[in-house]
Amino acid sequence: MDEGHKIFPHLGLIAARLVSVVSFVILFSSLLTSTSFAQDWVRTGSGLGVEKVRLAVPDFKPSSGDPQNTALLKVFNDTFWNDLDNSGVVELVSKSFYPLQVPGQPTEITFPAWSSPPPNAAMLAFGNLAVVNGKVTVQGWLYDVKNTASPQVLGKQYADNATDEAARVIAHKFADEIIFRLGGGVPGIAESKIYFVSDRSGHKEIWVMDYDGSNQRQLTHQGSISLSPRISPDGSRLAFSSLTKSGWDILMYSIDLNRLVSFPRFGGTNLAPAWSPDGAKLALSSSRGGNSQIYESDASGGNFHRITSGKGPDVSPVWNRKTGAQIAFVSGSTGLPQVYTMEADGTNQQRMTDQGYAVSPNWSPNGQFLTLAWIRKYGPGEPGSSDIYLMDIASKQWVQLTHDGGRNDFPSWSPDGRHIVFQSARSGKEEIWEMLADGTKLHQLTFTGRNSQPNWSWK
């Protein structure tokens, strides 16, 4: 169960009758439109439009004979490659083009072997890993192989306990350093987290994983139904909605304390909490006054007050993450749910979607875009499906990002604005998927149980 099904219960009845396969002509047309737009304002606005640096990343070399060295080196190399491959800012040179001799130290580089065809690399990331006495040490370098006079761009050394998790974290850290330097000074996301709902324990609970799907673990143990996880901007608290003895309440989980902390009960059905970018306020939907409306409170639950008062229902608020001055939300005031924006005090409401069934808005970190789940052709017999769309706030131009059937919903932006995570049933059941903001590099993150409603951390 999600918020859309609770507030708009007719969705399940009608959507079940929808034809899920779009005709070839419509699909082909939408793909052309998507490609055209994605090469234009989407790529520019999301930071994906810059020319990608051609980067060679040979496997790091072992520098000790410890029995753990081989296993940790594989964890590091796989993680490091995947981080860079999914970054959206580099073009990785295929390993089949690499010379036979790869460097583990700067003195081992043969510059022409990397800068000339077939590798024809502009940059080279390389290094070594050693396990000694239960400790792992990684040395890594980034070299400009076209600049033999002063090639070093970056040199780092990391040390930690010799565990798989430590090897992953070191790989994330070094990848983020490279992405920061080659991606225009925007911090990388390899150390960010994704919070989501999973039923794999027998109940819908809140879980967390690394941005790449590794290290999945359960946070809440309510033994009920918990939905809509929203991590605070500083990463210290997680607000979510849960079915308790008193109804649907907003609960607060402390990441630092690993437990629930006190938060007021508001009465009525309370769903979809959303943090303001300064972490000082929460917006949510509540039916305490009858029809579901958007309410606001401070971070501790005090000063609770309503900010919409239409015929609604109004649900699914999300703040403009750049300014904190606007909120996007979903309203059924005109019939089927549509996405709107308004000032944070409820004034200046503007409808953003023009037709169909639109839910789950999420605001990009730079404040330029909304992502949303949208069935543009909605109704019995209509050739529509729920897909992820991206919309420019100022112009209301939109582009369709997913096309492969199944229900796609609950998009959430990465901190760098280059990636989107979302839930999709394309594999046959609800799972978490990730893609670049132009719809490319699509890959699945979860595989066990049913997983939904992802929320990407702010940093």
The 8 nearest C-alpha neighbors of each residue, nearest first, counted from 0:
[[1, 4, 2, 5, 3, 226, 224, 203],
 [2, 0, 4, 3, 5, 226, 227, 452],
 [1, 3, 5, 4, 6, 270, 0, 271],
 [4, 2, 6, 7, 5, 1, 8, 358],
 [3, 5, 8, 7, 2, 1, 6, 0],
 [6, 4, 2, 3, 8, 7, 1, 0],
 [5, 7, 3, 4, 8, 2, 312, 291],
 [6, 8, 4, 3, 9, 5, 10, 336],
 [9, 7, 4, 10, 5, 6, 11, 3],
 [8, 10, 12, 11, 7, 13, 4, 14],
 [11, 9, 8, 13, 12, 14, 7, 4],
 [10, 12, 14, 9, 13, 15, 8, 4],
 [13, 11, 9, 10, 15, 14, 16, 8],
 [12, 14, 15, 10, 16, 11, 9, 379],
 [15, 13, 17, 11, 16, 10, 12, 378],
 [14, 16, 13, 12, 17, 11, 10, 18],
 [17, 15, 14, 13, 379, 18, 380, 12],
 [18, 16, 14, 15, 380, 379, 19, 381],
 [17, 19, 382, 20, 380, 381, 16, 383],
 [20, 18, 384, 17, 404, 383, 21, 382],
 [19, 21, 18, 404, 22, 382, 383, 384],
 [22, 20, 382, 26, 19, 23, 383, 25],
 [23, 21, 25, 24, 26, 20, 382, 27],
 [24, 22, 26, 25, 27, 21, 28, 20],
 [23, 25, 27, 26, 22, 28, 21, 29],
 [26, 24, 28, 22, 27, 23, 29, 21],
 [25, 27, 23, 29, 28, 24, 21, 30],
 [28, 26, 30, 24, 29, 25, 23, 31],
 [27, 29, 25, 31, 26, 30, 24, 32],
 [30, 28, 32, 26, 31, 27, 33, 25],
 [31, 29, 33, 27, 32, 28, 34, 26],
 [30, 32, 34, 28, 29, 33, 35, 27],
 [33, 31, 29, 35, 30, 34, 36, 28],
 [32, 34, 30, 36, 398, 31, 35, 37],
 [35, 33, 37, 31, 32, 36, 30, 38],
 [34, 36, 32, 33, 38, 37, 31, 39],
 [35, 37, 39, 33, 38, 34, 32, 40],
 [38, 36, 41, 34, 39, 437, 35, 42],
 [39, 37, 36, 35, 42, 34, 41, 40],
 [38, 40, 36, 37, 41, 42, 43, 35],
 [39, 41, 43, 42, 44, 36, 37, 38],
 [42, 40, 37, 44, 43, 39, 45, 437],
 [43, 41, 48, 47, 45, 40, 44, 37],
 [42, 44, 48, 40, 46, 41, 45, 47],
 [43, 45, 41, 42, 46, 40, 367, 47],
 [44, 46, 42, 417, 47, 416, 43, 41],
 [45, 47, 43, 48, 44, 42, 417, 49],
 [48, 46, 42, 45, 49, 43, 87, 417],
 [47, 49, 42, 43, 46, 50, 38, 45],
 [50, 48, 47, 51, 46, 88, 43, 42],
 [49, 51, 52, 48, 88, 47, 89, 90],
 [50, 52, 89, 88, 90, 49, 53, 87],
 [51, 53, 89, 90, 54, 50, 121, 88],
 [54, 52, 90, 120, 121, 91, 89, 51],
 [55, 53, 122, 91, 120, 123, 92, 90],
 [54, 56, 123, 92, 91, 120, 122, 124],
 [57, 55, 124, 123, 125, 54, 58, 80],
 [58, 56, 125, 59, 55, 101, 94, 124],
 [59, 57, 76, 60, 56, 125, 126, 101],
 [58, 60, 127, 126, 125, 57, 103, 76],
 [59, 61, 127, 103, 128, 58, 62, 126],
 [62, 60, 128, 127, 63, 129, 68, 59],
 [61, 63, 129, 128, 127, 60, 64, 130],
 [64, 62, 129, 65, 61, 130, 68, 131],
 [63, 65, 66, 68, 62, 61, 130, 129],
 [64, 66, 68, 67, 63, 130, 131, 129],
 [65, 67, 68, 64, 69, 70, 130, 63],
 [68, 66, 65, 70, 69, 71, 130, 161],
 [67, 69, 65, 71, 130, 66, 70, 72],
 [70, 68, 72, 71, 67, 73, 66, 61],
 [71, 69, 73, 72, 67, 68, 74, 66],
 [72, 70, 74, 73, 68, 69, 163, 75],
 [71, 73, 75, 69, 70, 74, 68, 76],
 [72, 74, 76, 70, 71, 75, 77, 69],
 [75, 73, 71, 77, 72, 76, 78, 166],
 [74, 76, 72, 166, 78, 73, 170, 77],
 [77, 75, 73, 79, 78, 74, 58, 72],
 [76, 78, 80, 74, 79, 75, 73, 81],
 [79, 77, 81, 75, 76, 80, 170, 74],
 [78, 80, 170, 76, 82, 81, 77, 75],
 [81, 79, 83, 77, 82, 78, 84, 76],
 [80, 82, 84, 78, 83, 79, 85, 77],
 [83, 81, 79, 85, 80, 84, 78, 86],
 [82, 84, 86, 80, 81, 85, 174, 79],
 [83, 85, 81, 82, 86, 80, 91, 89],
 [86, 84, 82, 83, 87, 81, 440, 435],
 [87, 85, 83, 88, 84, 82, 89, 178],
 [86, 88, 85, 89, 47, 435, 417, 84],
 [89, 87, 51, 86, 182, 47, 52, 181],
 [90, 88, 51, 52, 87, 53, 91, 54],
 [91, 89, 53, 51, 52, 54, 92, 88],
 [90, 92, 54, 55, 53, 89, 93, 84],
 [91, 93, 55, 54, 94, 118, 90, 53],
 [94, 92, 95, 96, 91, 97, 55, 118],
 [93, 95, 96, 97, 92, 57, 55, 56],
 [94, 96, 93, 97, 92, 98, 118, 117],
 [97, 95, 118, 94, 117, 93, 98, 92],
 [96, 98, 94, 95, 118, 99, 113, 93],
 [99, 97, 100, 112, 96, 101, 113, 118],
 [100, 98, 101, 97, 96, 112, 95, 102],
 [99, 101, 98, 102, 97, 107, 109, 108],
 [102, 100, 99, 57, 98, 103, 108, 107],
 [103, 101, 107, 104, 108, 125, 100, 105],
 [102, 104, 126, 127, 60, 125, 59, 107],
 [103, 105, 106, 102, 107, 126, 127, 108],
 [106, 104, 107, 108, 102, 103, 140, 126],
 [107, 105, 104, 108, 102, 103, 109, 110],
 [106, 108, 102, 105, 104, 109, 103, 101],
 [109, 107, 102, 105, 106, 110, 104, 101],
 [108, 110, 112, 111, 107, 113, 102, 106],
 [109, 111, 112, 113, 144, 108, 114, 147],
 [112, 110, 114, 113, 115, 109, 144, 145],
 [113, 111, 110, 109, 115, 114, 98, 118],
 [112, 114, 111, 110, 118, 115, 120, 119],
 [113, 115, 119, 120, 111, 144, 145, 112],
 [116, 114, 119, 111, 113, 112, 118, 117],
 [117, 115, 119, 118, 114, 113, 112, 120],
 [116, 118, 119, 96, 115, 97, 113, 112],
 [119, 117, 116, 96, 120, 113, 97, 115],
 [120, 118, 116, 115, 114, 117, 113, 121],
 [121, 119, 114, 53, 118, 122, 54, 113],
 [120, 122, 53, 144, 145, 143, 54, 114],
 [123, 121, 143, 54, 120, 142, 144, 55],
 [122, 124, 55, 142, 141, 54, 56, 125],
 [125, 123, 141, 56, 140, 55, 142, 122],
 [126, 124, 140, 139, 59, 57, 103, 56],
 [127, 125, 139, 103, 59, 138, 104, 140],
 [126, 128, 60, 59, 103, 138, 61, 137],
 [127, 129, 137, 61, 136, 62, 60, 72],
 [128, 130, 62, 63, 136, 135, 61, 68],
 [129, 131, 135, 134, 68, 65, 63, 136],
 [130, 132, 134, 133, 129, 135, 65, 63],
 [133, 131, 134, 130, 65, 135, 161, 160],
 [132, 134, 161, 131, 160, 130, 135, 162],
 [135, 133, 160, 161, 131, 130, 132, 159],
 [134, 136, 130, 161, 159, 158, 129, 160],
 [137, 135, 158, 129, 157, 128, 130, 134],
 [136, 138, 128, 157, 156, 127, 139, 158],
 [139, 137, 156, 126, 127, 155, 128, 157],
 [140, 138, 126, 155, 125, 154, 156, 137],
 [139, 141, 154, 153, 125, 124, 126, 142],
 [140, 142, 124, 153, 152, 123, 151, 154],
 [143, 141, 151, 150, 123, 152, 122, 144],
 [144, 142, 122, 150, 145, 146, 121, 151],
 [143, 145, 146, 122, 142, 114, 110, 121],
 [144, 146, 143, 121, 114, 147, 150, 122],
 [147, 145, 150, 144, 148, 143, 149, 142],
 [146, 148, 150, 149, 145, 144, 110, 143],
 [147, 149, 146, 150, 145, 151, 144, 143],
 [150, 148, 147, 146, 151, 143, 152, 142],
 [149, 151, 143, 146, 142, 147, 144, 148],
 [152, 150, 142, 153, 149, 141, 143, 154],
 [153, 151, 142, 141, 150, 143, 154, 140],
 [154, 152, 141, 140, 151, 155, 142, 177],
 [153, 155, 140, 139, 141, 152, 156, 151],
 [156, 154, 139, 138, 140, 153, 157, 173],
 [155, 157, 138, 137, 139, 158, 136, 154],
 [158, 156, 137, 136, 138, 169, 155, 159],
 [157, 159, 136, 135, 137, 156, 134, 160],
 [160, 158, 135, 134, 165, 161, 136, 157],
 [159, 161, 134, 135, 162, 133, 165, 158],
 [160, 162, 134, 135, 133, 159, 165, 130],
 [163, 161, 165, 164, 160, 166, 71, 135],
 [164, 162, 166, 165, 71, 167, 74, 161],
 [163, 165, 167, 162, 166, 168, 214, 161],
 [164, 166, 168, 162, 167, 163, 169, 159],
 [165, 167, 163, 75, 169, 164, 168, 71],
 [168, 166, 170, 164, 165, 169, 75, 78],
 [167, 169, 171, 165, 170, 166, 172, 164],
 [168, 170, 172, 166, 171, 167, 165, 173],
 [169, 171, 79, 167, 173, 168, 172, 75],
 [172, 170, 189, 168, 174, 169, 173, 190],
 [173, 171, 169, 175, 170, 174, 168, 176],
 [172, 174, 176, 170, 175, 171, 169, 177],
 [173, 175, 171, 177, 176, 172, 170, 79],
 [174, 176, 187, 178, 172, 173, 177, 179],
 [177, 175, 173, 179, 174, 178, 172, 180],
 [176, 178, 174, 180, 175, 179, 181, 173],
 [177, 179, 175, 181, 182, 180, 176, 187],
 [178, 180, 184, 186, 176, 185, 182, 177],
 [181, 179, 177, 178, 184, 182, 183, 176],
 [180, 182, 178, 179, 183, 177, 88, 52],
 [183, 181, 178, 179, 88, 180, 184, 185],
 [182, 184, 185, 181, 180, 179, 178, 46],
 [183, 185, 179, 180, 182, 186, 181, 178],
 [184, 186, 179, 183, 182, 187, 415, 178],
 [187, 185, 179, 184, 415, 188, 175, 178],
 [188, 186, 175, 178, 179, 189, 185, 415],
 [187, 189, 191, 190, 414, 415, 186, 175],
 [188, 190, 171, 191, 187, 175, 82, 210],
 [189, 191, 188, 171, 192, 209, 172, 210],
 [192, 190, 188, 210, 189, 458, 456, 209],
 [193, 191, 209, 210, 456, 208, 455, 194],
 [192, 194, 455, 208, 454, 207, 210, 456],
 [195, 193, 207, 454, 453, 206, 455, 228],
 [196, 194, 453, 206, 452, 205, 451, 207],
 [195, 197, 205, 451, 450, 204, 452, 206],
 [198, 196, 450, 203, 204, 199, 449, 205],
 [197, 199, 203, 202, 201, 200, 449, 448],
 [198, 200, 448, 201, 197, 447, 449, 202],
 [201, 199, 198, 202, 203, 197, 204, 448],
 [202, 200, 198, 199, 203, 222, 204, 197],
 [203, 201, 198, 200, 222, 223, 204, 224],
 [202, 204, 198, 224, 197, 225, 196, 223],
 [205, 203, 225, 196, 197, 219, 202, 198],
 [206, 204, 196, 219, 218, 195, 217, 197],
 [205, 207, 217, 218, 195, 216, 194, 196],
 [206, 208, 194, 216, 193, 215, 195, 217],
 [209, 207, 215, 214, 193, 212, 192, 213],
 [208, 210, 192, 213, 212, 211, 214, 193],
 [209, 211, 192, 212, 191, 193, 208, 189],
 [210, 212, 209, 213, 444, 189, 208, 82],
 [213, 211, 444, 209, 210, 208, 445, 214],
 [212, 214, 209, 215, 211, 208, 210, 444],
 [213, 215, 208, 209, 216, 212, 207, 164],
 [216, 214, 208, 213, 207, 212, 206, 209],
 [217, 215, 206, 207, 214, 208, 218, 205],
 [216, 218, 206, 219, 205, 207, 215, 204],
 [219, 217, 206, 205, 216, 220, 207, 204],
 [218, 220, 205, 204, 221, 217, 206, 258],
 [219, 221, 222, 204, 218, 217, 205, 223],
 [222, 220, 223, 219, 204, 224, 225, 241],
 [223, 221, 220, 202, 224, 204, 203, 201],
 [222, 224, 221, 202, 242, 225, 203, 241],
 [225, 223, 203, 242, 241, 202, 204, 226],
 [224, 226, 241, 204, 203, 240, 223, 242],
 [227, 225, 240, 228, 239, 241, 196, 224],
 [226, 228, 271, 239, 240, 452, 229, 272],
 [229, 227, 239, 238, 226, 195, 194, 454],
 [228, 230, 238, 237, 454, 239, 273, 227],
 [229, 231, 237, 234, 236, 456, 238, 232],
 [230, 232, 234, 236, 233, 237, 274, 278],
 [231, 233, 457, 234, 278, 276, 230, 277],
 [234, 232, 231, 235, 278, 457, 236, 458],
 [235, 233, 231, 232, 236, 230, 456, 254],
 [234, 236, 254, 233, 255, 253, 231, 237],
 [237, 235, 253, 231, 254, 252, 234, 230],
 [236, 238, 230, 252, 229, 251, 231, 253],
 [239, 237, 251, 229, 250, 228, 252, 230],
 [238, 240, 228, 227, 250, 249, 226, 229],
 [241, 239, 249, 226, 270, 248, 225, 227],
 [242, 240, 225, 247, 248, 224, 243, 226],
 [241, 243, 247, 246, 224, 223, 248, 225],
 [244, 242, 246, 245, 241, 247, 248, 223],
 [245, 243, 246, 242, 247, 248, 241, 223],
 [244, 246, 243, 247, 248, 242, 266, 264],
 [247, 245, 243, 242, 244, 248, 268, 267],
 [246, 248, 242, 268, 269, 241, 243, 240],
 [249, 247, 269, 240, 241, 246, 264, 250],
 [248, 250, 240, 239, 269, 241, 238, 270],
 [251, 249, 239, 238, 240, 262, 248, 252],
 [250, 252, 238, 260, 259, 237, 262, 239],
 [253, 251, 259, 237, 258, 236, 260, 254],
 [252, 254, 236, 256, 255, 258, 257, 259],
 [253, 255, 257, 235, 236, 256, 252, 237],
 [254, 256, 253, 257, 235, 236, 258, 234],
 [255, 257, 253, 258, 254, 259, 252, 260],
 [258, 256, 254, 253, 255, 252, 259, 218],
 [259, 257, 256, 253, 252, 260, 254, 219],
 [258, 260, 252, 251, 253, 261, 257, 250],
 [261, 259, 251, 252, 253, 258, 262, 250],
 [260, 262, 259, 251, 263, 250, 299, 252],
 [261, 263, 251, 250, 300, 299, 260, 264],
 [264, 262, 300, 265, 261, 249, 301, 299],
 [263, 265, 266, 248, 262, 249, 245, 250],
 [264, 266, 263, 267, 287, 248, 269, 285],
 [267, 265, 287, 264, 268, 248, 269, 246],
 [266, 268, 287, 286, 269, 285, 265, 246],
 [267, 269, 247, 286, 285, 246, 270, 266],
 [270, 268, 285, 248, 247, 284, 249, 267],
 [271, 269, 284, 240, 283, 272, 285, 268],
 [270, 272, 227, 283, 315, 284, 273, 240],
 [271, 273, 283, 282, 270, 281, 239, 238],
 [274, 272, 282, 281, 317, 283, 229, 316],
 [275, 273, 281, 278, 280, 231, 276, 282],
 [274, 276, 278, 280, 277, 318, 323, 281],
 [277, 275, 320, 278, 323, 232, 274, 321],
 [278, 276, 279, 275, 232, 323, 280, 274],
 [277, 279, 275, 276, 232, 280, 274, 231],
 [278, 280, 298, 277, 297, 275, 281, 274],
 [281, 279, 297, 298, 275, 296, 278, 274],
 [282, 280, 274, 296, 273, 295, 298, 297],
 [281, 283, 295, 273, 272, 294, 316, 296],
 [284, 282, 272, 271, 294, 293, 270, 316],
 [283, 285, 293, 314, 270, 292, 269, 294],
 [286, 284, 269, 291, 268, 287, 292, 267],
 [285, 287, 291, 267, 289, 290, 268, 288],
 [286, 288, 267, 266, 285, 289, 268, 265],
 [287, 289, 286, 290, 291, 267, 285, 292],
 [290, 288, 286, 287, 291, 267, 285, 292],
 [289, 291, 286, 312, 292, 288, 311, 310],
 [292, 290, 286, 312, 285, 313, 284, 289],
 [293, 291, 313, 284, 285, 307, 312, 290],
 [294, 292, 284, 307, 283, 306, 313, 305],
 [295, 293, 305, 306, 283, 304, 282, 284],
 [294, 296, 282, 304, 281, 303, 305, 283],
 [297, 295, 303, 302, 300, 281, 301, 280],
 [296, 298, 280, 300, 301, 299, 279, 281],
 [299, 297, 280, 279, 300, 281, 296, 278],
 [298, 300, 297, 301, 262, 296, 263, 280],
 [301, 299, 296, 297, 298, 263, 262, 303],
 [300, 302, 297, 303, 296, 299, 298, 263],
 [301, 303, 296, 297, 304, 300, 295, 299],
 [302, 304, 296, 301, 295, 300, 294, 305],
 [305, 303, 294, 295, 302, 296, 306, 293],
 [304, 306, 294, 307, 293, 295, 292, 303],
 [305, 307, 345, 294, 293, 344, 304, 308],
 [308, 306, 293, 345, 292, 305, 309, 294],
 [307, 309, 292, 306, 310, 305, 311, 293],
 [310, 308, 311, 307, 332, 312, 292, 313],
 [309, 311, 332, 312, 308, 290, 331, 313],
 [312, 310, 332, 313, 331, 309, 330, 292],
 [311, 313, 291, 331, 330, 290, 292, 310],
 [314, 312, 330, 292, 311, 329, 291, 293],
 [313, 315, 284, 329, 316, 328, 293, 292],
 [316, 314, 328, 271, 329, 359, 284, 317],
 [317, 315, 328, 327, 314, 283, 326, 282],
 [318, 316, 327, 326, 273, 361, 328, 315],
 [319, 317, 326, 320, 275, 323, 325, 327],
 [318, 320, 323, 325, 321, 362, 366, 322],
 [319, 321, 364, 276, 318, 323, 322, 366],
 [320, 322, 366, 365, 319, 364, 323, 276],
 [323, 321, 324, 319, 320, 366, 325, 276],
 [324, 322, 319, 320, 276, 325, 318, 275],
 [323, 325, 322, 343, 342, 319, 326, 318],
 [326, 324, 342, 343, 319, 341, 323, 318],
 [325, 327, 318, 317, 341, 343, 340, 319],
 [328, 326, 340, 317, 339, 316, 318, 341],
 [329, 327, 316, 315, 339, 338, 314, 340],
 [328, 330, 338, 314, 337, 313, 315, 358],
 [331, 329, 313, 336, 332, 337, 311, 312],
 [330, 332, 336, 334, 311, 312, 335, 333],
 [331, 333, 311, 330, 310, 334, 312, 309],
 [334, 332, 331, 335, 336, 330, 337, 311],
 [335, 333, 331, 332, 336, 337, 330, 311],
 [334, 336, 331, 356, 333, 337, 355, 332],
 [337, 335, 331, 330, 356, 357, 329, 334],
 [336, 338, 357, 329, 330, 352, 356, 331],
 [339, 337, 329, 351, 352, 328, 357, 350],
 [340, 338, 350, 351, 349, 328, 327, 329],
 [339, 341, 327, 349, 348, 326, 328, 350],
 [342, 340, 348, 347, 326, 325, 345, 346],
 [341, 343, 325, 346, 345, 344, 324, 347],
 [342, 344, 325, 324, 345, 326, 341, 346],
 [343, 345, 342, 346, 306, 341, 325, 307],
 [346, 344, 306, 342, 343, 307, 341, 347],
 [345, 347, 342, 348, 344, 341, 343, 307],
 [348, 346, 341, 342, 349, 345, 340, 344],
 [349, 347, 341, 340, 346, 339, 350, 345],
 [350, 348, 340, 339, 351, 341, 347, 338],
 [349, 351, 339, 352, 338, 340, 348, 337],
 [350, 352, 339, 338, 349, 395, 353, 340],
 [353, 351, 338, 337, 350, 354, 357, 339],
 [352, 354, 351, 355, 350, 337, 375, 338],
 [355, 353, 352, 375, 356, 337, 376, 357],
 [354, 356, 375, 377, 376, 374, 357, 373],
 [355, 357, 374, 336, 373, 335, 337, 375],
 [358, 356, 373, 337, 336, 372, 338, 374],
 [357, 359, 372, 329, 360, 371, 338, 373],
 [360, 358, 371, 409, 372, 315, 361, 408],
 [361, 359, 371, 370, 358, 369, 327, 328],
 [362, 360, 370, 369, 411, 317, 371, 359],
 [361, 363, 369, 319, 368, 366, 320, 364],
 [362, 364, 368, 366, 365, 412, 369, 416],
 [365, 363, 320, 366, 416, 321, 414, 362],
 [366, 364, 321, 363, 367, 320, 416, 368],
 [365, 367, 321, 363, 364, 319, 368, 320],
 [368, 366, 365, 392, 391, 363, 44, 369],
 [369, 367, 391, 363, 390, 392, 366, 362],
 [368, 370, 362, 390, 361, 389, 363, 360],
 [369, 371, 389, 361, 360, 388, 390, 410],
 [372, 370, 360, 359, 388, 387, 358, 373],
 [373, 371, 387, 408, 358, 386, 357, 359],
 [372, 374, 357, 385, 386, 356, 375, 371],
 [373, 375, 385, 356, 384, 355, 376, 383],
 [374, 376, 355, 373, 377, 354, 356, 383],
 [377, 375, 383, 355, 374, 381, 382, 378],
 [378, 376, 355, 381, 374, 383, 375, 356],
 [377, 379, 381, 380, 13, 17, 376, 14],
 [380, 378, 381, 17, 16, 13, 377, 14],
 [379, 381, 17, 378, 18, 382, 16, 377],
 [380, 382, 378, 383, 379, 377, 376, 17],
 [383, 381, 18, 21, 376, 380, 19, 20],
 [382, 384, 376, 381, 374, 377, 19, 375],
 [383, 385, 374, 19, 386, 406, 404, 405],
 [384, 386, 374, 406, 373, 407, 372, 408],
 [387, 385, 407, 372, 401, 373, 384, 388],
 [386, 388, 372, 400, 401, 371, 407, 399],
 [389, 387, 399, 400, 371, 370, 398, 372],
 [388, 390, 370, 398, 397, 369, 399, 371],
 [391, 389, 397, 369, 368, 396, 395, 392],
 [390, 392, 368, 395, 396, 393, 394, 367],
 [393, 391, 395, 368, 394, 367, 390, 369],
 [392, 394, 391, 395, 367, 396, 368, 390],
 [393, 395, 396, 391, 392, 390, 397, 351],
 [396, 394, 391, 392, 390, 393, 397, 351],
 [397, 395, 394, 391, 390, 398, 392, 393],
 [396, 398, 390, 389, 395, 391, 388, 399],
 [397, 399, 389, 33, 388, 400, 36, 390],
 [400, 398, 388, 33, 401, 387, 389, 397],
 [399, 401, 438, 388, 387, 398, 437, 402],
 [402, 400, 386, 387, 399, 403, 438, 388],
 [403, 401, 404, 386, 400, 26, 399, 30],
 [402, 404, 401, 405, 425, 20, 386, 21],
 [405, 403, 402, 425, 19, 20, 384, 406],
 [404, 406, 425, 424, 407, 423, 403, 19],
 [405, 407, 385, 424, 423, 408, 384, 386],
 [408, 406, 423, 386, 385, 422, 387, 405],
 [407, 409, 372, 422, 410, 421, 423, 406],
 [408, 410, 359, 421, 452, 422, 411, 372],
 [411, 409, 421, 420, 408, 419, 370, 371],
 [410, 412, 420, 419, 454, 361, 455, 421],
 [413, 411, 419, 363, 418, 416, 455, 414],
 [412, 414, 418, 416, 415, 455, 419, 417],
 [415, 413, 457, 458, 416, 364, 412, 188],
 [414, 416, 413, 417, 185, 188, 186, 187],
 [417, 415, 413, 45, 414, 364, 418, 412],
 [416, 418, 436, 45, 415, 435, 46, 413],
 [419, 417, 435, 436, 413, 434, 416, 412],
 [420, 418, 412, 434, 411, 436, 433, 413],
 [419, 421, 433, 411, 410, 432, 434, 412],
 [422, 420, 410, 409, 432, 431, 408, 453],
 [423, 421, 431, 451, 408, 430, 407, 432],
 [422, 424, 407, 429, 425, 430, 406, 431],
 [423, 425, 429, 428, 405, 427, 406, 426],
 [426, 424, 405, 427, 423, 404, 406, 428],
 [425, 427, 424, 428, 429, 423, 430, 405],
 [428, 426, 424, 425, 429, 405, 423, 430],
 [427, 429, 424, 426, 430, 449, 425, 423],
 [430, 428, 424, 449, 423, 450, 451, 422],
 [429, 431, 450, 422, 423, 445, 449, 451],
 [432, 430, 422, 445, 444, 421, 450, 443],
 [433, 431, 443, 421, 444, 442, 420, 422],
 [432, 434, 420, 442, 441, 419, 421, 443],
 [435, 433, 441, 440, 419, 418, 438, 439],
 [434, 436, 418, 439, 437, 438, 417, 440],
 [435, 437, 418, 417, 438, 419, 434, 45],
 [436, 438, 37, 435, 439, 41, 42, 400],
 [437, 439, 400, 435, 436, 434, 401, 441],
 [438, 440, 435, 441, 437, 434, 436, 400],
 [441, 439, 434, 435, 442, 438, 85, 433],
 [442, 440, 434, 439, 433, 438, 432, 443],
 [443, 441, 433, 432, 440, 434, 444, 431],
 [442, 444, 432, 445, 431, 433, 441, 430],
 [445, 443, 212, 432, 431, 211, 442, 446],
 [446, 444, 431, 430, 443, 447, 212, 450],
 [445, 447, 430, 448, 444, 443, 449, 450],
 [448, 446, 445, 199, 449, 450, 430, 197],
 [449, 447, 199, 198, 450, 446, 197, 430],
 [450, 448, 429, 197, 198, 430, 428, 447],
 [451, 449, 197, 430, 429, 196, 431, 448],
 [450, 452, 196, 422, 453, 195, 430, 431],
 [451, 453, 409, 195, 196, 227, 422, 454],
 [454, 452, 195, 194, 451, 421, 193, 455],
 [453, 455, 194, 193, 411, 229, 195, 228],
 [456, 454, 193, 413, 411, 192, 412, 194],
 [455, 457, 192, 458, 193, 191, 230, 454],
 [458, 456, 414, 232, 455, 413, 233, 234],
 [457, 414, 456, 191, 188, 232, 233, 234]]
